[in-house]
Amino acid sequence: MIPITQNQSAQRALTEIYLNCGNKPGALDTAPVRSQIVAAVYAEARDKILPVMNAAATNTIDSSLKRVLILQETVRDFATRVLPLRLFCTSFLNVPLEGTDSVVVPSYPLQTATSSDFTDGDGTGGTGYQFGQATTTGSKTITLNKRKYQPIDYSSATFQRQPFFSAAKLGKMNAEKLGVDILTDILSVITAATYGASAKAIPAAGYTSDDISDLAGVATAASWPDGGRSLIVDSTVATALRKDPAYKLALNIGTTGVIQEAQFPKLSGFDFAEMPNFPTNSENLLGIIAFASAILAAFAPVAPAAGVRSQLVAYEIATDLATGISLNYRHWGSAQADRDFEVIESAYGYGAGIAAALRRLTGP
C-alpha cells in the first residue's frame, strides 16, 4: 500500500473545496451553502492545506479556489474580534434576508416573579396550579441598518510587479479591523442613561481579584442566573488582573493559561473576554458585567442584485465553522483605470436589551 503524504491529503481537500467554490451561473444562490461546505472541509484540513497553498513554486492552485481559501483565513480574524458578541443574544446568519431588513432575536429576561405555593383543590379559587405569570422567554425585532466594510484596491502593475504586495495579508488585517469597528459600534449602546450607575468606578490599573469577587456579588444580588454571566473589559484592566497574585498562581485559578497563554478561564463565575481599547463612550467606560439579554444584535449579508452581480468578478460568503460568524466579499475591476477593487463587509443591527442585565465598570 502506498502511504498518503500530507501533500496528497491536502490536494484531496483542495479538490473537494474546488468542486463547491466555482463562480458558475447561479453561484449567487448557492453562496451560503458553499460557505458551509467550504468551512467544514477547511476546518478539518487547514493544517494540511496551508503548507500547500503557501508553496507557490511547486503547487498551482486555481485563482478562485485560492480566493476562497484566503477568505477562510480572513474570516477567522474577523470572528476573533467579534467573538465577545456571542456572550450576548446575537443571531449570526449567513443567508441573505429576503423581503425584510429585520431579524427577531430571542432574549431571556430575568425572572422576577415569586414562586407559587401549591394549594390542594380543583383549580378554582386560587387552588391547584395557577398560571399567567410573566413569560421567561422574550424577543425583540432588530433592524439590520448597518453596513461596514474594509476596501482594498490596487493597480495591475502593483499586483503583478510588486513582490511584497499580499492581498491575503491585507485582507486579514482589514478583517480584524472590521471586527473591532463593528464591536465598538455595538458597544456604543452602553451608557449610563440606558443601564444605570456603575458597579465599579476605580482606575483600570487598580482592579484585583477582590473586585471581581465584588462584581460576582453584584450579579447575584441582581438575581442573575449563574450561567450566562460575562465580564468584558479593556485590555488595561485585563493586564492588571493578570498581575494579581491570586490569578497568577496556577493552584489558585486552576490552570496555567494565565502565565503560558495570557488567557483567563472563568473568573468568579464570569465568562471572560478582553477587548483592546474598550469604547469609553465619553463616560470613562472600562468594561461591563452582563447577562446574555443585555444587548441584542443580528448579522446577515446583503447579496448583490442581479445587475451588480453580473459586474463582479466574485461574490463569496465566508463562514467560520467554530463560531458561525460570516462575512461577505466582493471583487470587481475597472479596465479603464486598470485597477482591481475588493471589499469585505458585514451587515448588522443592534439594540439595547434588558437594562437590569448589565452593569458598567468605569474609571473615576
C-alpha positions as a printed NumPy array, in Angstrom:
array([[  0.   ,   0.   ,   0.   ],
       [  1.349,   3.404,  -0.955],
       [  1.158,   5.831,   2.012],
       [ -0.75 ,   9.078,   1.537],
       [  1.549,  12.062,   2.048],
       [  0.443,  15.326,   3.656],
       [  0.664,  16.956,   0.229],
       [ -1.666,  14.369,  -1.3  ],
       [ -4.091,  14.697,   1.621],
       [ -4.116,  18.458,   1.175],
       [ -4.72 ,  18.128,  -2.559],
       [ -7.734,  15.917,  -1.899],
       [ -9.153,  18.545,   0.449],
       [ -8.451,  21.256,  -2.132],
       [-10.269,  19.218,  -4.77 ],
       [-13.33 ,  18.874,  -2.54 ],
       [-13.371,  22.612,  -1.918],
       [-12.814,  23.36 ,  -5.606],
       [-15.923,  21.403,  -6.584],
       [-18.014,  23.693,  -4.367],
       [-16.476,  27.119,  -4.918],
       [-16.594,  27.924,  -8.637],
       [-18.245,  31.137,  -9.839],
       [-20.678,  29.379, -12.136],
       [-24.098,  30.694, -13.225],
       [-26.377,  30.592, -10.226],
       [-23.456,  30.718,  -7.804],
       [-25.091,  33.655,  -6.016],
       [-27.965,  31.425,  -4.949],
       [-25.635,  28.761,  -3.561],
       [-23.118,  31.056,  -1.839],
       [-24.433,  30.366,   1.71 ],
       [-24.467,  26.61 ,   1.084],
       [-20.979,  26.743,  -0.419],
       [-19.708,  28.668,   2.57 ],
       [-20.844,  25.913,   4.932],
       [-19.286,  23.159,   2.819],
       [-16.012,  25.011,   2.385],
       [-15.868,  25.911,   6.085],
       [-16.31 ,  22.265,   7.116],
       [-13.61 ,  20.946,   4.77 ],
       [-11.222,  23.802,   5.571],
       [-11.641,  23.419,   9.335],
       [-10.792,  19.724,   9.092],
       [ -7.819,  20.058,   6.732],
       [ -6.483,  23.566,   7.462],
       [ -3.109,  22.396,   8.792],
       [ -2.545,  20.376,   5.631],
       [ -3.863,  22.971,   3.188],
       [ -1.806,  25.952,   4.372],
       [  1.625,  24.48 ,   3.551],
       [  0.408,  23.571,   0.058],
       [ -1.227,  26.944,  -0.535],
       [  1.904,  28.812,   0.561],
       [  4.282,  26.746,  -1.581],
       [  3.549,  28.637,  -4.779],
       [  6.654,  27.403,  -6.589],
       [  5.537,  23.775,  -6.538],
       [  1.741,  23.95 ,  -6.356],
       [ -0.551,  25.524,  -8.907],
       [ -3.902,  26.461,  -7.357],
       [ -6.885,  27.812,  -9.272],
       [ -7.328,  31.537,  -8.543],
       [-10.973,  31.205,  -7.481],
       [-10.076,  28.365,  -5.126],
       [ -7.177,  30.311,  -3.614],
       [ -9.504,  33.269,  -3.054],
       [-11.919,  31.057,  -1.11 ],
       [ -9.087,  29.644,   0.993],
       [ -7.798,  33.132,   1.769],
       [-11.314,  34.152,   2.793],
       [-11.472,  31.22 ,   5.208],
       [ -8.332,  32.553,   6.886],
       [ -9.7  ,  36.096,   6.791],
       [-12.995,  35.22 ,   8.48 ],
       [-11.06 ,  33.648,  11.37 ],
       [ -9.528,  37.045,  12.185],
       [-12.926,  38.724,  11.845],
       [-14.625,  36.159,  14.073],
       [-11.942,  36.511,  16.751],
       [-12.675,  40.212,  17.137],
       [-16.483,  39.976,  17.219],
       [-16.453,  36.819,  19.361],
       [-17.409,  38.705,  22.569],
       [-20.822,  39.298,  20.97 ],
       [-21.577,  35.605,  21.452],
       [-21.841,  36.38 ,  25.157],
       [-24.98 ,  38.374,  24.35 ],
       [-28.174,  37.467,  22.467],
       [-26.794,  37.609,  18.941],
       [-28.116,  35.979,  15.79 ],
       [-25.419,  35.203,  13.197],
       [-26.94 ,  34.425,   9.795],
       [-25.044,  33.535,   6.643],
       [-28.166,  33.622,   4.457],
       [-29.212,  36.997,   2.949],
       [-32.594,  38.281,   4.132],
       [-35.323,  38.4  ,   1.506],
       [-38.229,  40.842,   1.659],
       [-37.28 ,  42.271,   5.048],
       [-34.47 ,  44.061,   6.844],
       [-35.383,  42.75 ,  10.282],
       [-34.462,  39.743,  12.414],
       [-36.284,  38.582,  15.536],
       [-33.654,  37.93 ,  18.201],
       [-34.703,  35.79 ,  21.191],
       [-33.865,  37.101,  24.64 ],
       [-34.198,  35.754,  28.123],
       [-35.489,  38.27 ,  30.637],
       [-34.507,  37.903,  34.255],
       [-37.311,  36.174,  36.14 ],
       [-38.62 ,  38.341,  38.975],
       [-41.93 ,  36.602,  39.696],
       [-42.106,  34.893,  43.081],
       [-42.501,  31.127,  43.031],
       [-46.017,  29.956,  43.883],
       [-47.148,  27.679,  46.686],
       [-49.287,  24.748,  45.654],
       [-52.695,  24.581,  47.318],
       [-54.846,  21.46 ,  47.137],
       [-58.077,  21.945,  45.266],
       [-59.899,  21.693,  41.955],
       [-58.048,  24.58 ,  40.25 ],
       [-60.613,  27.229,  41.179],
       [-60.459,  29.908,  43.797],
       [-56.656,  30.017,  43.782],
       [-56.233,  26.276,  44.359],
       [-54.277,  23.805,  42.201],
       [-51.753,  25.015,  39.653],
       [-52.116,  28.692,  38.755],
       [-50.807,  30.242,  35.536],
       [-50.482,  33.671,  33.973],
       [-47.201,  34.978,  35.394],
       [-44.782,  36.761,  33.062],
       [-43.046,  34.645,  30.439],
       [-39.358,  33.87 ,  30.777],
       [-38.666,  33.944,  27.048],
       [-38.881,  37.118,  25.014],
       [-37.767,  38.542,  21.715],
       [-37.047,  41.822,  20.025],
       [-37.044,  42.806,  16.384],
       [-33.654,  44.122,  15.306],
       [-33.362,  46.164,  12.115],
       [-30.226,  45.472,  10.122],
       [-29.48 ,  49.051,   9.133],
       [-25.674,  48.986,   9.354],
       [-23.101,  48.004,   6.739],
       [-19.417,  48.354,   7.49 ],
       [-16.684,  47.37 ,   5.08 ],
       [-12.947,  47.443,   4.539],
       [-11.734,  48.099,   0.97 ],
       [ -8.588,  47.071,  -0.879],
       [ -7.719,  48.48 ,  -4.3  ],
       [ -4.576,  48.082,  -6.365],
       [ -3.323,  48.554,  -9.893],
       [ -2.359,  45.759, -12.257],
       [  1.246,  46.939, -12.057],
       [  1.263,  46.673,  -8.263],
       [ -0.347,  43.246,  -8.334],
       [  1.983,  41.834, -10.984],
       [  5.283,  43.583, -10.252],
       [  5.42 ,  44.295,  -6.52 ],
       [  6.847,  41.179,  -4.847],
       [  5.913,  42.37 ,  -1.359],
       [  2.246,  43.022,  -2.165],
       [ -0.01 ,  40.488,  -0.442],
       [ -3.778,  40.808,  -0.847],
       [ -4.132,  37.904,   1.596],
       [ -2.186,  39.67 ,   4.355],
       [ -4.023,  42.935,   3.776],
       [ -7.32 ,  41.068,   3.859],
       [ -6.55 ,  39.507,   7.232],
       [ -5.561,  42.869,   8.701],
       [ -8.65 ,  44.545,   7.291],
       [-10.895,  41.781,   8.616],
       [ -9.522,  42.209,  12.113],
       [-10.075,  45.981,  11.992],
       [-13.588,  45.48 ,  10.604],
       [-14.393,  43.239,  13.557],
       [-13.03 ,  45.779,  16.047],
       [-15.025,  48.631,  14.494],
       [-18.27 ,  46.635,  14.485],
       [-17.828,  45.554,  18.096],
       [-17.047,  49.144,  19.111],
       [-20.175,  50.362,  17.314],
       [-22.441,  47.822,  19.018],
       [-20.986,  48.545,  22.443],
       [-21.773,  52.242,  21.952],
       [-25.247,  51.399,  23.252],
       [-23.763,  51.034,  26.764],
       [-24.475,  54.327,  28.522],
       [-25.495,  55.428,  31.996],
       [-28.82 ,  56.635,  30.609],
       [-29.645,  53.115,  29.4  ],
       [-28.058,  50.851,  32.009],
       [-27.736,  52.984,  35.116],
       [-24.938,  53.655,  37.581],
       [-21.544,  51.955,  37.597],
       [-20.957,  48.809,  39.606],
       [-17.301,  49.849,  39.999],
       [-15.588,  53.2  ,  39.494],
       [-11.861,  52.695,  40.04 ],
       [ -8.725,  53.187,  37.897],
       [ -8.046,  50.447,  35.35 ],
       [ -4.726,  49.558,  36.98 ],
       [ -6.418,  49.155,  40.345],
       [ -8.544,  46.095,  39.513],
       [ -7.805,  42.961,  41.554],
       [ -9.34 ,  39.549,  42.108],
       [-11.216,  41.038,  45.071],
       [-13.005,  43.449,  42.73 ],
       [-14.116,  40.56 ,  40.508],
       [-15.487,  38.813,  43.579],
       [-17.374,  42.01 ,  44.436],
       [-18.852,  42.052,  40.923],
       [-19.965,  38.444,  41.299],
       [-21.805,  39.557,  44.402],
       [-23.453,  42.366,  42.445],
       [-24.661,  39.888,  39.805],
       [-26.006,  37.521,  42.448],
       [-27.796,  40.331,  44.276],
       [-29.439,  41.249,  40.951],
       [-30.722,  37.641,  40.676],
       [-28.726,  36.859,  37.536],
       [-28.614,  33.134,  36.734],
       [-25.262,  31.501,  37.473],
       [-24.849,  30.525,  33.813],
       [-24.531,  33.166,  31.091],
       [-22.71 ,  35.806,  33.121],
       [-19.954,  37.632,  31.257],
       [-17.137,  40.022,  32.13 ],
       [-15.757,  42.063,  29.225],
       [-13.036,  44.581,  29.987],
       [-10.487,  46.862,  28.404],
       [ -7.005,  45.401,  27.962],
       [ -5.657,  47.734,  30.679],
       [ -7.984,  46.097,  33.205],
       [ -7.078,  42.625,  31.907],
       [ -3.381,  43.441,  32.317],
       [ -3.933,  44.475,  35.93 ],
       [ -5.82 ,  41.245,  36.622],
       [ -3.048,  39.137,  35.079],
       [ -0.639,  40.73 ,  37.57 ],
       [ -2.85 ,  39.844,  40.525],
       [ -1.048,  37.212,  42.646],
       [ -4.27 ,  35.263,  43.178],
       [ -4.689,  34.823,  39.419],
       [ -1.004,  34.271,  38.601],
       [ -0.752,  31.2  ,  40.802],
       [ -1.971,  28.163,  38.874],
       [ -3.251,  26.462,  42.034],
       [ -5.494,  29.427,  42.81 ],
       [ -7.095,  29.699,  39.387],
       [ -6.949,  26.044,  38.346],
       [ -4.985,  26.473,  35.111],
       [ -1.596,  27.625,  33.846],
       [ -3.215,  29.534,  30.968],
       [ -2.73 ,  32.928,  32.607],
       [  1.06 ,  32.56 ,  32.568],
       [  1.541,  30.444,  29.443],
       [ -1.125,  31.894,  27.152],
       [ -2.175,  35.157,  28.873],
       [ -5.742,  33.836,  28.874],
       [ -8.239,  33.561,  31.698],
       [-10.77 ,  30.809,  32.278],
       [-13.957,  31.756,  34.101],
       [-13.389,  34.373,  36.778],
       [-15.717,  34.153,  39.793],
       [-18.399,  32.634,  37.559],
       [-17.959,  35.12 ,  34.679],
       [-17.108,  34.172,  31.092],
       [-14.142,  36.47 ,  30.471],
       [-13.359,  38.479,  27.325],
       [-10.731,  41.154,  26.751],
       [-11.126,  43.97 ,  24.248],
       [ -8.256,  46.335,  23.332],
       [ -9.41 ,  49.957,  23.552],
       [-12.828,  49.224,  25.026],
       [-15.   ,  52.193,  23.928],
       [-15.217,  54.8  ,  26.678],
       [-18.494,  56.18 ,  25.286],
       [-17.449,  59.538,  26.796],
       [-18.2  ,  58.074,  30.246],
       [-14.808,  56.597,  31.208],
       [-16.158,  53.113,  30.446],
       [-13.628,  50.337,  31.167],
       [-15.821,  47.266,  30.813],
       [-19.054,  45.587,  31.81 ],
       [-20.549,  42.65 ,  33.614],
       [-23.613,  41.345,  31.846],
       [-26.157,  38.604,  31.397],
       [-26.892,  37.431,  27.844],
       [-30.027,  39.539,  27.307],
       [-28.299,  42.875,  27.959],
       [-27.586,  43.591,  24.272],
       [-29.349,  42.195,  21.199],
       [-27.662,  42.032,  17.8  ],
       [-28.11 ,  40.337,  14.438],
       [-25.944,  39.791,  11.351],
       [-26.922,  38.843,   7.789],
       [-25.168,  39.503,   4.451],
       [-26.556,  41.766,   1.731],
       [-26.49 ,  39.87 ,  -1.557],
       [-25.779,  41.878,  -4.733],
       [-28.678,  42.408,  -7.117],
       [-28.53 ,  40.632, -10.468],
       [-27.219,  43.662, -12.369],
       [-24.497,  44.256,  -9.801],
       [-23.615,  40.562,  -9.686],
       [-23.016,  40.494, -13.429],
       [-20.282,  43.119, -12.994],
       [-18.489,  41.327, -10.181],
       [-15.514,  39.072, -10.66 ],
       [-16.561,  37.246,  -7.486],
       [-19.091,  37.296,  -4.674],
       [-18.487,  34.957,  -1.734],
       [-19.717,  34.362,   1.803],
       [-17.079,  33.046,   4.212],
       [-18.193,  31.331,   7.42 ],
       [-16.096,  30.42 ,  10.429],
       [-17.272,  26.919,  11.341],
       [-16.354,  27.186,  15.018],
       [-18.434,  30.304,  15.68 ],
       [-20.93 ,  30.505,  12.791],
       [-19.791,  34.078,  12.145],
       [-19.761,  35.133,   8.485],
       [-18.597,  37.996,   6.322],
       [-19.09 ,  38.581,   2.623],
       [-16.684,  39.522,  -0.126],
       [-16.996,  41.344,  -3.448],
       [-14.395,  41.726,  -6.17 ],
       [-14.6  ,  43.809,  -9.318],
       [-12.314,  45.86 , -11.514],
       [-12.103,  48.882, -13.792],
       [-10.411,  48.249, -17.119],
       [-10.245,  51.979, -17.85 ],
       [ -8.464,  52.701, -14.548],
       [ -6.503,  49.426, -14.704],
       [ -7.396,  48.767, -11.053],
       [ -8.932,  45.964,  -9.029],
       [-11.319,  46.596,  -6.136],
       [-12.029,  44.185,  -3.291],
       [-14.355,  44.652,  -0.324],
       [-15.023,  42.6  ,   2.779],
       [-18.131,  43.711,   4.622],
       [-20.68 ,  42.833,   7.254],
       [-24.307,  43.943,   7.581],
       [-25.778,  44.055,  11.057],
       [-28.077,  45.764,  13.528],
       [-28.315,  46.031,  17.293],
       [-30.254,  47.459,  20.2  ],
       [-30.286,  47.661,  23.979],
       [-31.802,  44.647,  25.703],
       [-32.748,  44.394,  29.36 ],
       [-31.286,  47.258,  31.384],
       [-31.101,  45.219,  34.586],
       [-28.906,  42.619,  32.84 ],
       [-25.817,  44.848,  32.534],
       [-23.702,  46.863,  34.925],
       [-20.982,  49.257,  33.804],
       [-17.377,  49.432,  35.039],
       [-15.884,  52.909,  34.799],
       [-12.809,  54.839,  35.729],
       [-13.036,  57.54 ,  38.421]])
